[in-house]
Amino acid sequence: MITGILIEGLIYGIMVLGVFITFRILDFADMTVDGSFPLGAAIMAVMLVKGAPPAAALTAAFAGGALAGLVTALIHTKLKIPGLLAGILTMTMLYSINLRVLSNRANLSLLRIPTLFTRFSGFAERFMDPDAALVLLMLCIVLAIKVLIDLFFHTDYGLTMGALGSNPQLIISQGMNPDVIKTSGICLANGLVAVSGSFAAMYQGFADINLGTGMVVSGLASLMMGEFLIRSNRISLLTLRVILGSILYRALMYLARNYGYYINMTANDFKLVTGALIVLCIVVSKKELCPRFLQRRNSSKRVKEERR
């Protein structure tokens, strides 16, 4: 149970990192995630079936996701279409593209195809439990991705990208093109989402055309739940709480799947539960922010009165 939750939480945590970049860093509601996630799974499955090494398949999946993000960014920046609509358009077009990648099949099985997971678990089963080995493997991969993201956002370009979401006028005043920075951020985010989809395909043993349905909603739920675990503005802690939020969300979904029948809950109710979690997180966060805002406003009023 715990190993399954950890594996799924870490796999989908990579996707939530991508949602974090677009939703929190860039302040861009990107619906491309629902299309780029199955795109990464489809690319991974097709390349593994054709005998490509997992490293090459992961690289191709990242490139495919980044290209999907590039399409969304160009539709938004060049055609001046709102970001939400641009993401929906790309997500819709990706459905047909994903079918093309899978050779017009709805799914592709990997049960008899050697993957990174089967190879590593087969090697490590002499020393530890196969599921524990997969947890260790995913933990190393996710931590490596997290460290790379942390290092990127400590660079000048990463700091500029971080400032873009909160103050675009500052970027323009510095003589930089905000469209280029936003485009690179969207490409990076969707590349991570596609990588997450490729790992999900290897773990589940198949790639499916509907694998990304509701992925944005679950990513937002994981992101907001993680924000209640750790309160900080440091990028290293921000990315850490994203991963922890993903694990917590998968744990709640596991409890709903296995014990939801006590309250007559079925798999059809998971989307309802996810939406309710997001609404609850937003309401709670507003209640916490309002007293702080009122306190700062009252203190500023006192300072003005004292100056008078």
N, C-alpha and C positions, 0 to 999 in steps of 0.2 A: 504493500500500500504506500508506504512512505517513499520507497524508491521510485515508484511510478509517478507520484506527485512531483518529486524532485526533478525527474527526467523531463516530464512535460513542462513543468515550470521553467526550467532552464532553456528548453527548446523555444518555447513561446516567449521567453524573456528577451531573446534576440529581436523578435518582432516588436515587442513593447519598447525596446530601445529605439527602433525606427519611428514608432509613433511618438515617442518622447521628443525626438529631434524636430519633427514637423509640428506637433501640437503645442509643445512647451517652448522650444527654442525659437522656432520660426513663426509661431503663432499662425500656423497654416493648417486648416482642416483638410487633410488629405484622404480622400476616399479611394485612392489608388491601391491602398493596402489590400483590399478585398480581391484585387486582381493580380497584384504582384506576388502575393503569398502562394497561390496555386501555380503561378508561372514558375517560381523557383522549384516547386515540387515536380512540375512537369519536365523541366530541363534536367533536373537531377535524375529522374526515373529513365528518361529516354537515353541519356548519356551512359548510365550504368548498364542498361540493357545492351547497348552497343559496345560495351567493354571498356569504356573510358575509366581512368582512375578517379576515385572520389575527389581528390584535390582539384583535378581539372573540372569536374562536374560542379563543385562548389564555386570555383572561379567563374564558370559560365553562368551559374545561377545568379551570382552577385551582379555580373554584367547585364544580364537580362532584366533584373529588377531595377538597376540604375537606369537602363534605357527606358523602362516604363515610367520611371520618375521624370526622366528628361522630357518625355512626351507631355506629361501633365504640366511641367514647368513651362514649356514652350507655349502650350495652349493658353496658359494663364498670363504669362509675361508678354508674349508677342501678339496674341490675338485679343488680349485684354478681356478675357472671359474670367468671371469670378472663380476663385480657387476651388470652392466646393463643387461647382458645376464641372470644372476642368477635371477634377478627380473622378467624378461620376462618369464623365465621358470616356476617360481612359480605362476605367474599370469595366465599362460596358464593352469597349473594343477588345479588351484583353480576354474576354470570355471566348471570342472567336479565335483569337491568337493561341490561347491555351489549347483549344481543340485541335488547331493545326499542329501544334508542337506534339500533341499526343496522337497524331495521325488520325484525327477525327474519331477518337475513342473517348468515352466518358472517363475511363480510368485505366491505369496500367499497373499490373502487379509486380512487386519486387521480392516475392516470397522465395523464389529460387535463385535470386541474383545476389552475389556477394556485395555487401555494402560495408561502409566504414564501421557500422555498429556490429554487424555479424563477424567481421574480421577481428575487431578489438575484443569483443566478448569471447570469441573462440580462443584468442590468445591468452586472455586474462582468467579464463575459467579454471586454469590450473592453480591459481593463487587466491581467487576470491569468487564470490557469487557474481554471475553474469550481469544481473541488474545493478549491483553495486559498482561493477566495472563501468557500466554505461553512465552512472551518476558521476563517477570520477572523470570520465572522458568529457562529458558535457560541461562539468564544472571547470575543467581546464580551458576548454574552448571559449566558454562564456566569459571567464575571467580575462582571457587574452583579448577578446573583443572589447570588453569593458576598459581595460588598460589602454588600448589603442584609442578608443573614443576619448578617454580622459586626457591623454597626451595631445590629441588633436585639438581639443577645446582649450588647451593651454598655449597653443600657438597663436600668432598674430591673426591668422586667417580664421581660426576657430573662435577667438574672442570677438572678432568682427561679426561672425555669423551669430554669435550669442547676443550681440547688441542689436542686430537687425530686427529681431522680433519685438523688442521693447521700445526701440527708438530708431525707426528707419531714417528719420531726418538727419540723425547724427552721421549715418553712413554716407548719405548724400553730401553732407557738408565736408566730409573728409575726402571727397573726390572719387569715391568708389561707386561701382554700379551695383545697386541692391538686387537687380534682377539676376545678375551672374551669381551672386552669393546665395540667393534663395534657390536658384536652380541646382547648384552644387549640393546644398543641404537636402533638397528633395530627392536627388539622385542617390545620395548616401543613405538616406532613410529607407528608400524602397529597395536598395541593394541589400540592406540588413534584413528587411522583411522577406525577400526572396531566399536568402540564406536560411532563415528560420523555416521557411516552407520546405526547403530541400532536406533539412534535418527531420522535419515532421514526416516527410515521405519515407525516409529511411527507417524511422522508428515504427511507423504504422505498417510499413510493408507494401505501400501502394501510393500512387498519385491519383488524385481525383479532381475533376473539373470544378466541383463544388466545395473544395477544401477550404476556400477562403471566405465562405459565407459568414457574415457577422464578425469577421476578424477585427475590423476597426472598433466595434463596440466592445469586444472582449479586451482589446488592447487599451482602450480608454478606461475600462473598469479596473484593469490591473494597474494602470498608471495612477489613477486617483486613490486606489486602496494603498499603494505604496507610499503616497504622500502623507498618510496618517501614521506611518511607522517611523519615519525619520524626518525631522524638520531641519533643513539646512539649505544654504545657497551654494555650497561647494560642489563642484561638478562631480567629484569622486563619490560623494554621498548621494547626489542626485541619481547617478546611474546605478548605484547600489540599491537604492530604494525601489527603482524600477524593476530590478530583478527580483527583489524580495516580494514586491507587489504581485508579480506574475506567479510566483510560487504560492502565495496566499490565495490568489484567485483560483488557481488550479485545485488547491486543497478544498476550497468551498464547493467547486463544481464536483469534486469527487464525493464529498459528503452528500450533495444533492442527488447524485446518481445512485448512490448505494443506500441512502437512508431517507430519500425523499418520499418513498412510498408510504411512510408513516403519516404524511399529510396529503396523500393522494397526488404527489408531484410526479410527473413523467418527464421524459426527455424533451417533449414538446414545450415544456415550461421553462427551459433553461434561458431562452432569449428574454423572456419576461423577467426572470430573476436577475439577469445581467443588467437589463435596463433599469430595474428598480435599484440595484446597487449603485449605478452611476448617479441616479437622481438623489439617492440618500447621501452619497459622498459630496455632491454639489451643495445640498442643503446644509449639511453639517459644516462644510468649509465656509459657507457664507455666514453661518451663525458664529463661527470662531473669528472671522475677519471683521464682522460688524462692530463688536465691542472694542477691538483694537483701533479701528478707524475712528470711532466716536471718541475714544480716549485721546488719540493724536489730534483730532479736531478741537476738542475742548482745551487741550494743552496749548495749541496754537492760538486759540482765542484769549487765553489768559496772558500769553506773552504780548499779544497786541494791546490788550487793555493796560498792562503794566507800562508799556512804552508810551501810551497816551498819558 
